[in-house]
Amino acid sequence: VRGDFDDCQRLVKALLAHEDLRAQGRLSSVNSINWARLAGQIPYYVSATAQLGRAATFVVPTGNFGDAFAGIAAQKMGLPVNGFVAAVNQNDALARAINDGVYARKPARESASVSMDVQAPSNFERLIFEATGRDADRTRGVFEAFARDGEVTFDADLLAALRAEVSAHSIDEAQTRAEIAYAWKTWNRVVCPHTAVALGVARSLDRSAGPVVALSTAHPSKFGDVVSDVLGFEPEPAPVITALGDRPERLNVIDGTVEAALSSIKAFTGSPT
């Protein structure tokens, strides 16, 4: 799709709301728009807490806020947790919203941690819903204002409720690369740029209150160019990537419009839609 992640996600949501596609019941999302994605991430937090034997603070590299919200869901299901910290890159809309109380859309900026180049995280709506006491009308009002104006300022009570759920910190590109180097030098571990963002934030926190867990969300070989630029060597490829070998890559570039997407879906599936 000609556009950034936020453009793609807006397009997917428009398709999911398309009456003809909904009537056919043939379209779903495989990212964290779909609750199934979050349900599969909840066990991360349960497993980590069980291994530690006590509550921890979780630092989650955050783009669409799905993985972080999965942790919040685990906590609401009864998991003991000291806190959640959303670690974001230079695309810091979430951090600005939590820290400044203003949720404002800005163009996404390309980074080494590409899966976090998001300025309108879909699962932030789920967090707002929880923070408003599951008030659907109030949640709808927040996001209608955001869609209309590109910016919304939170009331004091809503902001306090959000901060009770999660804090947020950002690090820049230079810090991300420095954390990749630090992880290799200190632990002989090769980490991906997303993990590096979480490590950078985690290492800045006060750990006297209990353990801090930084989530590692991708295999470093998916980002071999960045890793090799920092460390001077390519990371060992993941077996699943090796198994792909030299298989052909198939893609179809389209404009970010519902009409273009429907045409592409029709061509791919043979559907009359």
Buried (B, 14 or more C-beta within 10 A) or exposed (E): BEBBBBBBBBBBEBBBEBEEBEEEEEBEBEBBBBBEBBEEBBEBBBEBBEEEEEBBBBBBBBBBBBBBBBBBBBBEEEBEBBBBBBBBBBBBBBBBBBBEBEBBBBEBEEBBBBBBBBBBBBBBBBBBBBBBEEBEEBBEEBBEBBEEEEEBEBEEEBBEBBBEBBBBBBBBBEBBBBBBEBBBEEEEBBBBBBBBBBBBBBBEBEEEEBBBBBBBBBBBBBBBEBBEEBBEEEBEBBEEEEEEEEEEEEEEEBBBBBEBBBBBBEEEEEBEB
